[in-house]
Amino acid sequence: MKRIGTISYNIYCNFTNYGSALQTWALHQAMKKLDAHPVLVDYCPDILADKDPLNPFGNMWDKDEESKKMVELTMPAIRKNFEKFDRFYKDRFDRTKRAYTSANFESVKDEVDTFICGSDTIFCPDEFGFDDGYYANYPCMKGNSVAYAPSFGDPHFSDEDYVKLNERLQNFKAFGLREQMMVPYVRDHVTVPVEKVIDPTLLLTQNDYDTIATERIVDKSYLLMYARRYNPKMEAYAEKIAAERGLRIVDISLRATNVEKGHLMFYEAGVEEFLSLVKHAEYIITNSFHGMIMSVQYRRPFVIFSREQCDTKITELLELFGLSDRMLINGAEQFEPIDYDAVHKRISEARNKAKDFLRIELSLIE
């Protein structure tokens, strides 16, 4: 059986990210169910070589003094969180024995035979440029790779970028793209299969995540607020809903001083603890794409606030769920109750199609 190396944004990062960890884990589980042998490639792109998740302020959008103060106050939790993520990647995966960069990548063929690139926004030129690992542009990857659920994000392409993109698209035997936006363009520039697929985290079900989720952490009823970027309107909305429903706020954010408002701060939560916090929440308010996905997986009431550079992927997925009214801008919007039976019927149909395409992709590289 061929060893299929997965390449994505995960081990090396600007800051730890539940979504990047869970999408990789979910893809591996889905591949195993299709009798494939996935191997997590310990790969650091050049663009991430100088990034330090233990110093997140240097990588944040918000550079004001208040944000800097919040990071400094959160540092003990940041360190604990990093250690838990490191353990997750070491304990939960069949992983290459060596770490790889552009300097030694060709030697990865001693450990893996073929490649899957994805998921996450690894095709986004604004975030990662045109990384050779993400775009299968190393010699050992060319013609020996497929892409499952990479995202272009909300890209800004120059004429020169399109030239680079068109060259690198030729490296793949198939593309399953996470968003519809770039599907027509890619189809026009390659002769291999191209389909829209769902994020790997939706290839699994709640039962799969229950196998790694920890036991309940917070005894009392609570609202979970998971903020990938500070949004005062989202925070005010969370406090309003919590007060109306008599809920404590469990807060995964860098706003350390929220403890003074009675929030239970949980930035130190690892992946397994995050799943538990989602599973047992009475209500979830987030601006995270994967925070939204896990809310739906666990059938929790939720809303998601708009976030810069993330609206395309959030909007498309809400359309799939039939929950477009759950995207909020200021918290004054109205929305209907969630019929999760109907939502999961939609997901099941999309999951079956995506699994069929993943099966095709695996057949092309096995």
LINBEL-V838067 format. One record per residue. N is the residue number from 1. RES is the residue in one small letter. SS is DSSP state (@ for helix, = for strand, . for the rest). PSI is psi in degrees with one decimal (NA if undefined). Layout:
n = {N & N}
res = {RES & RES}
ss = {SS & SS}
psi = {PSI & PSI}
//
This chain:
n = {1 & 2 & 3 & 4 & 5 & 6 & 7 & 8 & 9 & 10 & 11 & 12 & 13 & 14 & 15 & 16 & 17 & 18 & 19 & 20 & 21 & 22 & 23 & 24 & 25 & 26 & 27 & 28 & 29 & 30 & 31 & 32 & 33 & 34 & 35 & 36 & 37 & 38 & 39 & 40 & 41 & 42 & 43 & 44 & 45 & 46 & 47 & 48 & 49 & 50 & 51 & 52 & 53 & 54 & 55 & 56 & 57 & 58 & 59 & 60 & 61 & 62 & 63 & 64 & 65 & 66 & 67 & 68 & 69 & 70 & 71 & 72 & 73 & 74 & 75 & 76 & 77 & 78 & 79 & 80 & 81 & 82 & 83 & 84 & 85 & 86 & 87 & 88 & 89 & 90 & 91 & 92 & 93 & 94 & 95 & 96 & 97 & 98 & 99 & 100 & 101 & 102 & 103 & 104 & 105 & 106 & 107 & 108 & 109 & 110 & 111 & 112 & 113 & 114 & 115 & 116 & 117 & 118 & 119 & 120 & 121 & 122 & 123 & 124 & 125 & 126 & 127 & 128 & 129 & 130 & 131 & 132 & 133 & 134 & 135 & 136 & 137 & 138 & 139 & 140 & 141 & 142 & 143 & 144 & 145 & 146 & 147 & 148 & 149 & 150 & 151 & 152 & 153 & 154 & 155 & 156 & 157 & 158 & 159 & 160 & 161 & 162 & 163 & 164 & 165 & 166 & 167 & 168 & 169 & 170 & 171 & 172 & 173 & 174 & 175 & 176 & 177 & 178 & 179 & 180 & 181 & 182 & 183 & 184 & 185 & 186 & 187 & 188 & 189 & 190 & 191 & 192 & 193 & 194 & 195 & 196 & 197 & 198 & 199 & 200 & 201 & 202 & 203 & 204 & 205 & 206 & 207 & 208 & 209 & 210 & 211 & 212 & 213 & 214 & 215 & 216 & 217 & 218 & 219 & 220 & 221 & 222 & 223 & 224 & 225 & 226 & 227 & 228 & 229 & 230 & 231 & 232 & 233 & 234 & 235 & 236 & 237 & 238 & 239 & 240 & 241 & 242 & 243 & 244 & 245 & 246 & 247 & 248 & 249 & 250 & 251 & 252 & 253 & 254 & 255 & 256 & 257 & 258 & 259 & 260 & 261 & 262 & 263 & 264 & 265 & 266 & 267 & 268 & 269 & 270 & 271 & 272 & 273 & 274 & 275 & 276 & 277 & 278 & 279 & 280 & 281 & 282 & 283 & 284 & 285 & 286 & 287 & 288 & 289 & 290 & 291 & 292 & 293 & 294 & 295 & 296 & 297 & 298 & 299 & 300 & 301 & 302 & 303 & 304 & 305 & 306 & 307 & 308 & 309 & 310 & 311 & 312 & 313 & 314 & 315 & 316 & 317 & 318 & 319 & 320 & 321 & 322 & 323 & 324 & 325 & 326 & 327 & 328 & 329 & 330 & 331 & 332 & 333 & 334 & 335 & 336 & 337 & 338 & 339 & 340 & 341 & 342 & 343 & 344 & 345 & 346 & 347 & 348 & 349 & 350 & 351 & 352 & 353 & 354 & 355 & 356 & 357 & 358 & 359 & 360 & 361 & 362 & 363 & 364 & 365 & 366}
res = {m & k & r & i & g & t & i & s & y & n & i & y & c & n & f & t & n & y & g & s & a & l & q & t & w & a & l & h & q & a & m & k & k & l & d & a & h & p & v & l & v & d & y & c & p & d & i & l & a & d & k & d & p & l & n & p & f & g & n & m & w & d & k & d & e & e & s & k & k & m & v & e & l & t & m & p & a & i & r & k & n & f & e & k & f & d & r & f & y & k & d & r & f & d & r & t & k & r & a & y & t & s & a & n & f & e & s & v & k & d & e & v & d & t & f & i & c & g & s & d & t & i & f & c & p & d & e & f & g & f & d & d & g & y & y & a & n & y & p & c & m & k & g & n & s & v & a & y & a & p & s & f & g & d & p & h & f & s & d & e & d & y & v & k & l & n & e & r & l & q & n & f & k & a & f & g & l & r & e & q & m & m & v & p & y & v & r & d & h & v & t & v & p & v & e & k & v & i & d & p & t & l & l & l & t & q & n & d & y & d & t & i & a & t & e & r & i & v & d & k & s & y & l & l & m & y & a & r & r & y & n & p & k & m & e & a & y & a & e & k & i & a & a & e & r & g & l & r & i & v & d & i & s & l & r & a & t & n & v & e & k & g & h & l & m & f & y & e & a & g & v & e & e & f & l & s & l & v & k & h & a & e & y & i & i & t & n & s & f & h & g & m & i & m & s & v & q & y & r & r & p & f & v & i & f & s & r & e & q & c & d & t & k & i & t & e & l & l & e & l & f & g & l & s & d & r & m & l & i & n & g & a & e & q & f & e & p & i & d & y & d & a & v & h & k & r & i & s & e & a & r & n & k & a & k & d & f & l & r & i & e & l & s & l & i & e}
ss = {. & . & = & = & = & = & = & . & . & . & . & . & . & . & . & . & . & @ & @ & @ & @ & @ & @ & @ & @ & @ & @ & @ & @ & @ & @ & @ & @ & . & . & . & = & = & = & = & . & . & = & . & . & @ & @ & @ & . & . & . & . & . & . & . & @ & @ & @ & @ & . & . & . & . & . & @ & @ & @ & @ & @ & @ & @ & @ & @ & @ & @ & @ & @ & @ & @ & @ & @ & @ & @ & @ & @ & @ & @ & @ & @ & @ & @ & . & . & . & = & . & . & . & . & = & . & . & . & . & @ & @ & @ & @ & @ & @ & . & . & . & = & = & = & = & . & . & = & . & . & . & . & @ & @ & @ & @ & . & . & . & . & . & . & . & . & . & . & . & . & . & . & . & . & = & = & = & = & = & = & . & . & . & . & . & . & . & . & @ & @ & @ & @ & @ & @ & @ & @ & @ & @ & @ & . & . & = & = & = & = & = & = & . & . & . & . & . & @ & @ & @ & @ & @ & @ & @ & . & . & . & = & = & = & = & . & . & . & @ & @ & @ & . & . & . & @ & @ & @ & @ & @ & . & . & . & . & . & . & . & . & . & . & . & = & = & = & = & = & . & . & . & . & . & @ & @ & @ & @ & @ & @ & @ & @ & @ & @ & @ & @ & @ & @ & . & . & = & = & = & = & = & . & . & . & @ & @ & @ & @ & @ & @ & . & . & = & = & . & . & . & . & . & @ & @ & @ & @ & @ & @ & @ & @ & @ & . & . & . & = & = & = & = & . & . & @ & @ & @ & @ & @ & @ & @ & @ & @ & . & . & . & . & = & = & = & = & . & . & . & . & . & @ & @ & @ & @ & @ & @ & @ & @ & @ & @ & @ & . & . & @ & @ & @ & = & = & . & . & . & . & . & . & . & . & . & . & . & @ & @ & @ & @ & @ & @ & @ & @ & @ & @ & @ & @ & @ & @ & @ & @ & @ & @ & @ & @ & @ & @ & @ & @ & @ & @ & .}
psi = {131.5 & 145.5 & 117.0 & 112.2 & 130.3 & 133.9 & 122.1 & 178.9 & 107.5 & -78.4 & -45.0 & 128.1 & 167.1 & -38.0 & 153.7 & 149.4 & 115.7 & -39.0 & -43.3 & -35.3 & -44.8 & -35.1 & -35.0 & -45.3 & -43.2 & -40.5 & -40.6 & -42.7 & -41.0 & -40.0 & -40.5 & -36.7 & -19.6 & 18.4 & 30.0 & 165.0 & 88.8 & 144.1 & 124.5 & 116.2 & 120.5 & 87.5 & 128.9 & 111.2 & 152.0 & -36.2 & -18.9 & 0.7 & -31.6 & 8.8 & 144.2 & 106.5 & -12.2 & 3.2 & 62.9 & -23.1 & -35.6 & -15.4 & 4.7 & 156.2 & -44.4 & 118.5 & 13.6 & 164.9 & -33.7 & -43.6 & -39.7 & -43.1 & -42.8 & -40.3 & -44.7 & -41.8 & -26.7 & -5.2 & -41.0 & -40.6 & -36.0 & -42.6 & -43.7 & -42.5 & -44.8 & -42.9 & -37.5 & -38.9 & -42.0 & -42.4 & -37.8 & -47.9 & -28.5 & -35.4 & -26.3 & 1.6 & 151.3 & 112.5 & 148.3 & 146.2 & -28.6 & 156.7 & 143.4 & 144.1 & -174.7 & -24.5 & -29.4 & 14.9 & -33.8 & -25.9 & -4.7 & -21.0 & -9.7 & -17.8 & -25.8 & 160.3 & -39.9 & 179.6 & 145.2 & 125.7 & 124.2 & 164.9 & -141.1 & -175.5 & 44.9 & -15.8 & 5.5 & 114.2 & -26.3 & -25.8 & -46.1 & 5.5 & -135.2 & 68.3 & 135.7 & -31.9 & -43.7 & -31.7 & 18.2 & 44.0 & 1.4 & 147.6 & -41.0 & -12.5 & -26.5 & 125.6 & 8.7 & 22.2 & 154.1 & 166.4 & 126.7 & 112.8 & 29.4 & 155.1 & 144.2 & -2.1 & -142.6 & 80.0 & 156.5 & 106.0 & 131.0 & 171.9 & -40.2 & -37.1 & -42.0 & -34.8 & -46.6 & -43.7 & -48.5 & -36.6 & -44.0 & -25.9 & -24.4 & -8.0 & -14.0 & 152.5 & -13.5 & 153.7 & 120.0 & 109.1 & 144.1 & -34.2 & 152.5 & -26.6 & -44.6 & 0.9 & -48.7 & -40.9 & -47.9 & -41.7 & -34.3 & -13.1 & 6.9 & 168.0 & 15.0 & 167.7 & 137.1 & 124.1 & 157.2 & 130.7 & 173.9 & 158.8 & 144.6 & -30.5 & -18.3 & -4.1 & -17.5 & 175.5 & 174.6 & -39.1 & -35.3 & -43.2 & -29.1 & -21.5 & -19.6 & -12.7 & 140.6 & 167.9 & 166.4 & 135.7 & -43.9 & 120.6 & -40.7 & 160.0 & 138.7 & 158.5 & 131.1 & 123.1 & 115.4 & 108.7 & 118.4 & -16.5 & 141.4 & 130.8 & 104.9 & -31.4 & -39.3 & -41.4 & -42.1 & -38.4 & -41.2 & -41.8 & -34.8 & -49.5 & -42.0 & -41.0 & -42.5 & -34.4 & 1.4 & 40.2 & 147.1 & 148.8 & 120.6 & 123.8 & 113.8 & 94.4 & 175.7 & 7.8 & 73.1 & -31.9 & -6.2 & -16.6 & -29.3 & -19.0 & 7.3 & 5.1 & 142.7 & 108.5 & 129.4 & 37.3 & -23.5 & -5.0 & 132.0 & -177.9 & -46.7 & -36.5 & -36.4 & -44.8 & -40.9 & -42.5 & -36.0 & -48.1 & -39.0 & 5.2 & 144.0 & -26.2 & 146.8 & 132.2 & 125.0 & 166.9 & 25.7 & 131.7 & -49.9 & -22.9 & -39.8 & -45.5 & -45.8 & -29.6 & -42.3 & -41.4 & -40.0 & 9.6 & 43.0 & 144.8 & 135.3 & 162.7 & 155.2 & 131.6 & 144.7 & 144.9 & 132.9 & 135.3 & 7.1 & -5.2 & -32.9 & -51.3 & -36.0 & -46.0 & -44.8 & -40.5 & -37.2 & -35.6 & -42.5 & -43.3 & -19.3 & 30.9 & 38.7 & -25.9 & -3.7 & -2.8 & 121.3 & 150.2 & -49.4 & -4.7 & -0.6 & -4.2 & 154.4 & 148.5 & 161.1 & 158.1 & 155.5 & 127.1 & 93.0 & -22.0 & -43.1 & -40.6 & -46.2 & -21.0 & -42.4 & -44.0 & -42.1 & -41.3 & -43.8 & -35.6 & -44.4 & -42.1 & -42.0 & -39.3 & -38.9 & -40.9 & -38.5 & -38.4 & -41.7 & -45.4 & -44.4 & -36.9 & -24.8 & -19.0 & -4.0 & NA}
//
